[in-house]
Amino acid sequence: MSDFNRNRFVGMGYKQYTELTDDEYQQMYNKIIQKWEQFLDQNDSALQINSEYFVHTRNLFEVIRRCDKRILYFYIFHGLEEECEYKEIAVQCFWINTLKPFMVVKESSPIYNCPNEMFSLFLILSAIRGVYNEVFPDEEFRYPSPERIQDILYDFKYCSISREAMISFVETLADTYGVGISYILKNVKR
């Protein structure tokens, strides 16, 4: 039997995860719900909460907790003092796709078959579009073709995509718009 004691790392100055406060959880929850409502406005604004769709609150709080823990992981194992927006949104989408906090029960809704995956793609494209609009203010953001979107949604729903693969996907997609990692590295403020 090993004498290994995790608590000794705290005394040696190692970083340790600190749980979010209830207020921090609530603020992050509200941000995600606000984005969900924007997503619904674009895709099925008539859906009614608690009758046609539901939010599994515990699962959504778990998404938040796991994303927050990942920030410490990136700091410790990747040496990232600050998490990149693309990594952050990719990890959040990974957990949304995994834990599925949004459930649509209205069969006629266009988001009925994959609300979490569609919401994830909405979040990813929103993040990329935000950076794109800052970098290229005079150019119109062009969304992927409907066929490509269906491909991505299929992969999100049926393929086993790891967190790291999701990060790679988001960063690569951002590269196709000219606002990927090479852009970020050239413009990082030191």
N, C-alpha and C positions, 0 to 999 in steps of 0.2 A: 504494500500500500504506500502511496506517495505522500510526502509531507507538503504537497502543493497547497498553498493558501492564497487565494485570489486577493484577499484583503491586503497582503503585503505590498501589492503594486500601488495602492493608493498612497501609502506612506513613502514610497520611492519617487513620488512625483508624476506617476503615470496618469493620463487622462482617464476619467471614468464617466460613464453616461449618467446624466442627471435627468430625472423624469420631468416632463413639462408640467407647469402648473395648470390648474383647471382653467384659468383665464387664457393661458397660451393655447391650450387645446381648443377652447371655444373660439378664439380668434382664427385659428387655422381652419377649424371646421366651417366657420362662417365664410371664409374666403373660398373654400372648395364649393360650398353650396351656392355662393354667388356666381361662380363660374358655371356650375351645373345649370343654374337658372338662365344664364346667357346661352348655354348650349341648347336648352329647351326652347328658348325664344327663336332660335334659328331652325330647329328641327321638328318640334311638335309643341307649340306654345299652349295648346288646349289641354294638355295632360294635367290632371288634378292629383295633387299629393294625397296620399292615404286612401285613394280609391282606384286610381289608374297607375300610379307609381308609388314606390316606397323607398325610403332611405334607411338602410340598415345602419343605424347610428353607431353601434358598437364596432362594426366592421370599418366604418369610416374613421372612427377614432383610432383603430388599429393601423389603418393606412398612415395616419398622421404620426403615430408613435414610431412605426418602422422607418418612415422617411426621416424623422428626426434622429433616430439612432444611426442612420446611414451617414449623416453629416460627420459624426464622430469617427466612424469607420474611414471615411475619406481623409479626414485629418490625420489619423494615426497611420493607416496603411498606405496612403497615397501621398501624404505630405501636403495636402491641399488645405491651405489656411482658410480659403473661402470656396464654397461649393459653386461650381458653374451652373448657370440657370438650366442648361441643357441636361446636365446630370441630374439635377434636382427634379425636373419635370419627368425625365425618363424613369427615375426610381418611383416617383409618385404614380405614374401610369402603370408601371409594372405591378405595384401593389393594388391599384384599382382593378386591373385585369385579373389579378389573382384572388382578391378577397371579395370582389363584386358587391360593393355596397349599394349600388343602385339597381332596383328591380322594377321593371315595367310590366304590368299585367294586362294592359289594354292591347289585345292582339292586333288591332287595326293600326296601331302606332307605327310609323316608319322606323322607330328605334327599338321596337319590341324585341327583336332577335339578338341584339348585342348592344345594349345601352352603355355598358361599362367600356367596351372596346371603342365605340363611337365617341364617347366622352373623352377617352384617352387620346384619340387622334385629334379631336378638337383642341385639347390642351396643348399637345405637341405643336400643331400648326399655329395656334395662337402665339405660343412662345417664339417660334421661328418668325412668324409674321411681324411680331413686335420689334424684334431686332432688325429685320429686313426693312421695315418702314423707317427706322432711325438711320440706317446706313444708306438706303436708296429712297429718299423722301419723294422723289419725282417719278418713281416707277410703281406700277401696279403689281401687287403680289398676285402670283398665279398659282392657284391650287392644283394639286395633282389631278390627273384625269379621273373620271368616275371608275374606270377599270382598275387603275392603280389604287384608288381608295378601297375598292372591294378586295383587292389583293392584300392590302395592309390589314384590313379588318379581319380577313380570313386568318392571317398569320397571328394576329393578336388573340383570336378566339380559339384556334385549334392547334397552334404550334407551341411547343415548349420553349418559350423565350426566357432566357435568364435575365437578371438585372443588368449584367454587363452587356448582353446582346441588345437589350433595349437601349442602353446608353449609346452603344455603337450605332444603332439604327437612327436615333435622334440626331447624333452628331453628324452622321453621314447625310441624312436628309437636309440638315442645315447647310452642309457643304454644297449641296446641289443648288442652293439659293445664294451662294456666295457669302454666307454669314456663319460658317462653321468654325472649327477649331483654328484653322490658319488665320481667319479674320480676328478671332478673339486674342490669339497670341500676339499678333501684330499690334493690337490696340489695347493691350492690358496696361493698366496704370500701375506703375511701380513706385 
